[in-house]
Each structure stands twice: as C-alpha cells, then as structure tokens.
Amino acid sequence: MKLLLADALPDAAVEQLEAAGDEVTRLPDLDADTLPDAIGDHEVLVVRSTIVTAAALDAANRLGLIVRAGAGTNTIDCDRAAELGIFVCNVPGKNALAVAELTIGLLVAVDRHIAAATADLRAGAWNKTAYSKADGLFGRRMGILGVGDIGIATATRASAFGIEVVAVAKSGRSSAAIARAEAAGIRWVHDLEELLTTSDIVSLHVPGAPDTKGLVDAEFLATMKQGAILLNTSRGDIVDEAALIDAMNERGLRAGLDVFADEPGSGTADFDSALAKHPSVVATHHVGASTAQAQDAVTAGTLETINAYRTGSPINCVNLDPVPTRAATLTVRHHDRVGVLANVLQALRNEQLNISNMQNRVFAGSKAAVASIDVGHLPSQALIDEVMSLDDVIYVSVTPA
C-alpha cells in the first residue's frame, strides 16, 4: 500500500511498514492547506495533529483509511470521510496513563505552588513563608467529567492520594463501564450541579465536540466551590478562557492546564495568552500524551490499525454506523463455487434491496458456505423463490429484525 505520514512516526515503525512491502511517504510538516496537494494516490493517511479537511479528502483518489495516531478525531472531517467511504480509525487508550500522570502532576503543582516557587528560586529568592501555605490533597473531593480511559486512569491515581472521586451518573452506560469506573474508586452523584458544588477539584476529560465546546462557561465556574481547582488536559475550547480568568480573579479559583483554545499548531511558536500568564495558573504546552511510553504504545496501535485494514478487518473506526439499518437478515446456504454470491447480489439489486452488512463463512472442506446478508426491507416471496432457484444455492431463510 501507499502510505502518507503527515506527522512523524519513529524510524522503526516506518521500517516495519516498508518491510511489509508498503511505500511510505514522510511529510511531517503538512498542514490543512498543504495536505490536499500531497494526498494524491495514497491509500492510507496517518495523522496526529494535522487537520484533515473535506478539501483534502476530495483531492484523494485512492484513500481508504485515515489513522489518527491518538484518540481524538475532531481534527478530521469524519462526516465527509463517511460520505466517501473512507475509514477513520483512532488509537484509543494508548496515551491514557501519560495524560492521567500529567493531570495529577498539575494538581500537585497547583496545590504546592511548585511553578512559582521554582521561578523564585531560579531568580535567587527564598520565600519559604509564602510557599509553606498549601491546602493538601488527602480527603479532598475530585469531580471528573468524562469517564473514559483517561478519566478512569486519573481517578485511580487520585484515589491513591486519598482523594474522593465522583462523577455524574448517566443512563446508557454499560454494566461493564460502570464496574470499571467503580473499580477505579469513582462514586456517582446525581447531576452536574451536585458535582460542581461539592468538589474541591474538577478534572476535565471529555472529547472535543460541538456539545462540549464552551462547556466550562461563566455559569459552570460560578457553580464551583470558592477556591476550587480546575484541571484541563483534554481540549482547550471546552473552557471559556475569559470566564475562567474572571473566576480566578473574583472567586479564587485556580487552574492546571495543558491545553488552550488558540494554542499554536506547531511545536514552537510565540504564544501570548492572558490565561497562561495568570498567576493562578500552572500550565504545560499540550504535552499530556508526550511520554516515551505513550508514544511507543500509540505507534504500536497505529501499526496494528494499518495491518487490520490490510487484512480487511479495520478496527476502532469512528465513522461507521454503529447500528446499520436492518429490516431482515437473508441467510443463504450455498455450494462454495465461483459466481454464486454474484448471482444472489444481482437478484437483490433487481428488487432494489439495499445491503447494510454481509458476511460469508466457509465450512470445513470448502464444499459449502453460508452468507448472512442484512437488508434494508423485507424481501418479497418472489425474491426468495428466485434466490432459491439459483444454481448451487442449497437453502434460503429470512429472519426479520
């Protein structure tokens, strides 16, 4: 396959791909404007932070897979990719531990004034009197928004500090997800208001999406406890930065931040941020996932995703319909011979019967097979009779959805 790496992958990973016979193009400096001209006839695109627009997708003529070497896919036009039949797959959970570690690191740094104390020491100032004042973390309550891999990893580490961890109980969570969260020490509260009014620390781990943009607004911040700590290692645009500055000035809130709304898209740049400069903020440069351990795990996951696509079984795809439209399943037992399924599909086409999912499994000895075909409406008796009359068809059955 022809692969385009729009962000850097380690040399060892590229060597593995080339050893498998892939042709790899490495252009780590591509951005949203230059990607359309570079995408050409590549079949696989790998990105980290590079924005993939509809224009880039429309410029591709062979693209079948986009791999986001990380979890979030908000920088990719997933809707346009779905319209073009391009898989968008991510590598979830691989950097969760690294982000959780930084979240706890920011919390400790905020509570113990580590950044300001270090700056004073480097400037030659000794101020033990000021920096001896800290609240401490044992027995505090942390409210977590976003109980995914990172939220759960953060909860586990916070619990080890003796912090009580809570999250909002929501319908729709599977029993496995609830059990996993509770095993990490999470207790459930009824609603967001209860979480905010009772938590000394609020930690954000929600994905970047239209419904989370601006989630932390003036009302949200006003509901938090006086002097509480806000942690954000997820997405910058979740927080209304002007409202946060006001809340820090007026209500004594403090913040540990790894992300900002208008942060630079490159590794180095000038960055003039009133929020980053605020004395109540301890901040890092969107480096939550940037540990060697996390990057090795993400790289391994990226290679696994590419190889799964190579074998026709893509994994972790975010733009597939989770529940394809299905009115019935047509099961066709047939002799395993060339052309049998082609004739079945032609009969379905003649009846304008759309297929939402299909699987064909061959029995031991390769003499017979069974095809399971999910279809959009109930097939007519005439169609069933037509398929049953085809050469090499053994039996046909229909199971309504």
Residue pairs with C-beta under 8 A, 6 or more apart in sequence:
1 22
1 23
1 43
1 44
1 306
1 310
2 22
2 23
2 25
2 41
2 42
2 43
2 44
2 62
3 17
3 22
3 23
3 24
3 25
3 42
3 43
3 44
3 45
3 46
3 306
4 25
4 27
4 38
4 39
4 40
4 42
4 44
4 45
4 46
5 14
5 24
5 25
5 26
5 27
5 28
5 46
6 27
6 28
6 30
6 35
6 38
6 45
6 46
6 47
6 50
7 28
7 46
7 47
7 48
7 49
7 50
7 69
8 26
8 28
8 48
9 26
9 46
9 69
9 299
9 302
10 295
10 299
13 299
13 302
13 303
14 24
14 26
16 303
17 24
17 303
17 306
18 24
20 307
20 310
25 38
25 42
27 38
30 38
30 50
31 50
31 51
31 265
32 50
32 51
32 52
32 53
32 56
35 50
35 51
35 52
35 53
35 56
36 53
36 55
36 56
36 58
36 59
37 59
39 45
39 56
39 59
39 60
39 63
40 59
40 60
40 61
41 60
41 61
41 62
42 60
42 62
42 63
43 62
43 63
43 64
43 65
44 63
44 64
44 65
44 66
44 67
44 306
44 309
45 52
45 60
45 63
45 65
45 66
45 67
46 66
46 67
46 69
46 302
46 306
47 66
47 67
47 68
47 69
47 75
47 76
48 68
48 69
48 70
49 75
49 265
50 75
51 75
51 76
51 265
52 66
52 75
52 76
52 77
52 81
53 77
54 77
54 80
57 63
57 77
57 80
57 81
57 84
57 86
58 80
58 84
60 84
60 86
63 84
63 86
64 85
64 86
64 87
64 309
65 86
65 87
65 89
65 305
65 306
65 309
65 314
66 76
66 81
66 86
66 87
66 88
66 89
67 89
67 90
67 91
67 302
67 305
67 306
68 75
68 76
68 88
68 89
68 90
68 91
69 91
69 298
69 299
69 301
69 302
70 90
70 91
70 94
70 95
70 289
70 298
71 90
71 91
71 92
71 93
71 94
71 95
71 149
71 207
72 90
72 207
72 208
72 235
73 88
73 90
73 318
74 207
74 208
74 209
74 235
76 88
78 88
78 318
78 319
79 319
81 87
81 88
81 319
82 88
82 319
82 320
86 319
87 309
87 314
87 317
87 319
87 320
88 317
88 318
88 319
89 305
89 309
89 314
89 315
89 316
89 317
89 318
90 316
90 318
91 298
91 301
91 302
91 305
91 316
92 148
92 149
92 316
93 149
94 294
94 297
94 298
94 300
94 301
95 150
95 288
95 289
95 291
95 294
95 295
95 297
95 298
96 148
96 149
96 150
96 152
96 153
97 153
97 293
97 294
98 288
98 289
98 290
98 291
98 293
98 294
99 150
99 153
99 154
99 205
99 233
99 258
99 288
99 289
99 294
100 150
100 153
100 154
100 156
100 157
101 157
101 291
102 233
102 258
102 284
102 287
102 288
103 150
103 154
103 157
103 203
103 205
103 231
103 233
103 256
103 258
103 288
104 154
104 157
104 158
104 161
106 231
106 233
106 256
106 257
106 258
106 282
106 284
107 137
107 158
107 201
107 203
107 229
107 231
107 256
108 114
108 137
109 115
109 256
109 282
110 229
110 254
110 255
110 256
110 282
111 134
111 135
111 136
111 137
111 229
112 131
112 134
113 130
113 131
113 133
113 134
114 282
115 282
116 131
116 279
117 127
117 131
120 126
120 127
120 131
135 200
137 161
137 162
137 163
138 161
138 162
138 163
139 162
139 163
139 164
140 163
140 164
140 200
140 201
141 163
141 164
141 165
141 166
141 198
141 199
141 200
141 201
142 155
142 158
142 163
142 164
142 165
142 166
142 199
142 200
142 201
142 202
142 203
143 165
143 166
143 167
143 189
143 195
143 196
143 198
143 199
143 201
143 202
143 203
144 151
144 154
144 155
144 165
144 166
144 167
144 186
144 203
144 205
145 151
145 167
145 168
145 192
145 195
145 202
145 203
145 204
145 205
145 206
145 215
146 204
146 205
146 206
146 207
146 234
147 155
147 167
147 173
147 177
147 181
147 186
147 205
148 205
148 207
150 205
150 233
150 234
151 167
151 203
151 205
152 180
152 181
152 184
152 186
153 184
154 203
154 205
155 165
155 167
155 181
155 184
155 185
155 186
156 184
156 185
158 165
158 185
158 201
158 203
159 165
159 184
159 185
163 201
164 187
165 184
165 185
165 186
165 187
166 186
166 187
166 188
166 189
166 195
166 198
166 199
167 181
167 186
167 187
167 188
167 189
167 195
168 188
168 189
168 190
168 191
168 192
168 194
168 195
169 188
169 189
169 190
173 181
189 195
189 198
192 223
193 223
195 202
196 202
196 220
196 223
196 224
196 225
197 223
197 224
197 225
198 225
199 224
199 225
199 228
200 225
200 228
200 229
201 228
201 229
201 230
201 231
202 224
202 228
202 229
202 230
202 231
203 231
203 232
203 233
204 215
204 216
204 230
204 231
204 232
204 233
204 234
204 238
204 239
205 233
205 234
206 212
206 215
206 234
206 235
206 238
207 234
207 235
208 234
208 235
208 237
208 238
212 235
212 238
213 237
213 238
214 237
214 238
214 239
214 240
215 238
215 239
216 230
216 232
216 238
216 239
216 240
216 243
216 244
217 240
217 243
218 240
218 243
218 246
218 247
221 230
221 240
221 243
221 244
221 246
221 247
221 251
221 253
222 247
222 251
224 230
224 247
224 251
224 253
226 251
226 252
227 251
227 252
227 253
227 254
228 253
228 254
229 253
229 254
229 255
229 256
230 239
230 244
230 253
230 254
230 255
230 256
231 255
231 256
231 257
232 238
232 239
232 255
232 256
232 257
232 258
232 259
233 257
233 258
233 259
233 288
234 259
235 259
236 259
236 260
236 261
236 262
236 263
236 286
237 261
239 257
239 261
241 260
241 261
241 273
241 274
241 275
244 253
244 255
244 275
245 274
245 275
245 278
247 253
248 254
248 255
248 278
248 280
248 281
252 280
253 280
254 280
254 281
254 282
255 275
255 278
255 280
255 281
255 282
255 283
256 281
256 282
256 283
257 275
257 276
257 281
257 282
257 283
257 284
258 283
258 284
258 285
258 286
258 287
258 288
259 286
259 288
260 271
260 273
260 275
260 276
260 283
260 286
262 273
263 271
263 273
263 285
263 286
264 270
264 271
275 281
275 283
276 283
289 295
289 298
304 315
305 314
305 315
305 316
308 314
308 315
321 356
324 356
324 357
324 374
325 354
325 356
325 376
326 356
326 357
326 374
326 375
326 376
326 401
327 375
327 376
327 377
327 378
327 400
327 401
328 374
328 375
328 377
328 378
328 379
328 398
328 399
328 400
328 401
329 372
329 373
329 374
329 375
329 398
329 399
329 401
330 348
330 371
330 372
330 373
330 374
330 375
330 379
330 387
330 396
330 397
330 398
331 370
331 371
331 372
331 373
331 396
331 397
331 398
331 399
332 341
332 344
332 370
332 371
332 373
332 387
332 393
332 395
332 396
333 368
333 369
333 370
333 393
333 394
333 395
333 396
334 340
334 341
334 344
334 368
334 369
334 370
334 371
334 392
334 393
334 394
335 367
335 368
335 369
335 392
335 393
335 394
336 362
336 363
336 366
336 367
336 368
336 369
337 392
340 390
340 391
340 392
340 393
341 360
341 371
343 390
343 391
344 371
344 373
344 387
344 390
344 393
345 355
347 383
347 386
347 387
347 390
348 355
348 373
348 375
348 379
348 383
351 379
351 380
351 382
351 383
353 375
353 376
353 377
353 379
353 383
354 375
354 376
354 377
355 373
355 374
355 375
355 376
356 374
356 375
356 376
357 373
357 374
358 371
358 372
358 373
358 374
359 371
359 372
360 369
360 370
360 371
360 372
361 369
361 370
361 371
361 372
362 368
362 369
363 369
363 370
368 394
378 398
378 400
379 398
384 396
384 398
387 393
387 396
388 395
388 396
